[in-house]
Every structure is written in C-alpha cells, then in structure tokens.
Amino acid sequence: QVQLQESGPGLVKPSETLSLTCAVSGYSISSGYYWGWIRQPPGKGLEWIGSIYHGGSTYYNPSLKSRVTISVDTSKNQFSQKLSSVTAADTAVYYCARLNVVGWYFDLWGRGTLVTVSS
Amino acid sequence: EIVMTQSPATLSVSPGERATLSCRASQSVSSNLAWYQQKPGQAPRLLIYGASTRATGIPARFSGSGSGTEFTLTISSLQSEDFAVYYCQQYNSWPPALTFGGGTKVEIK
C-alpha cells in the first residue's frame, strides 16, 4: 500500500525559508510517476505549488515559481520543497500527493502538515 | 491561468436527496477535469477524473459530466458521509498550470 507522509517544522519566521519533505512508502519513486505539493490556507481552497518527476523534471505554479524549489532524493525515496521569503500568507496545510500517469490529477495524498508563518 | 469557478458556494441538502454541483472553466479544458471530496481535518480524496470516470472505490451515486467549460458533479442520493467540501481541478494546460475551483460545501439541510 503506497503511503505519503509530510514532515517539517510547524513554525517558520517571516522572511525565512519553509522546508518540507514527503516520504513515500510502499512504492519506489524511481519507478515512475510525477509527485507534487499542494497547499491550503486555513478555511480556504487548494493551490498547486509544483510537481517533480524522479528524473528531476519540475513544473511550478507560475505565481510561486520565483520562490519555490522542489527536489527529489531517490536514495531516500522522498521528495522535498523549499519556499523562500515566506510571509503570513504562506501559512497553510501543505500536502504532498501523487499525480496519476494518465492525467495530471492527484490520485493519492498525504495527510498534510500545518505550517504557520509567525515571528 | 485557467480560472475554475464553482457554484454554489454552499448547498444545503437533506439526506437521500440529489445534489448537483457546478464547475466552470474560464477556457476549454476538454475533459481534463477532476473532482475531489474533502472532509474536515482530512486530505482531499479523488472522486472523478476525465470529467466522468469514477476513481477506484467511489460509489456509483457519484457521477460527473460535462466537457469544455461546463462540468457537473451529481450525488444521486446523499448519504451522511457525503456531507463535505467538493473541489474541481483542471489539468488541461501544458506546461502544467494546475488550478482548483474554490469549492462547494454540501451541508445538511
């Protein structure tokens, strides 16, 4: 059974960099699939952050592209995201998810992790 | 960017009744449209992809229709576990610029 688990600091200071990791179990990232990050501010809707393939190909939300980097570590079977220069507007639940091979929809999600940006 | 607009924002329905949720795209997304269900404190769950194909394990009371810019999610007979927020997502643009609708909350009437 494939599972995804997000991890990282729950509190980040303004102007600093938010770093999260998604550990994948039950499936080898090297075998395929695109993987992605999505976030959801409290009480609001969903926003795609970006996606990565095991070979390293990345695609980002144009509105976040200047601040986000997604990387993959196949040896640890995980992928990560870094979001720089954070503000309170970046406070959200961050989800990692798997993109289906047929189309770019998310067929498997992690449980999410809340990151609060505050001094 | 393709903007996805969902209506209504909130839908009040009695158990056993039919619920019809709408999703409109600012430009054609063909049939590259997915629907998700999200319950409080949980991650979204994939319901429908390709505008009308149910994901694995999704009950037959959930159905999707539409193409181009107008889409509908129908829940034929609402069960207690169906009260949740529903999101649509387009995946037509390339390079990918995935966008979600703002969501429709289905609440008990």
Interface residues (C-beta under 8 A of the other chain):
Chain A: G45 L46 E47 W48 S51 Y59 N61 P62 S63 Y95 A97 N100 V102 G103 W104 Y105 F106 D107 W109 G110 R111 G112
Chain B: E1 N32 A34 Y36 Q42 A43 P44 R45 L46 Y49 G50 A55 Y87 Q89 Y91 P95 P96 A97 L98 T99 F100 G101 G102 G103
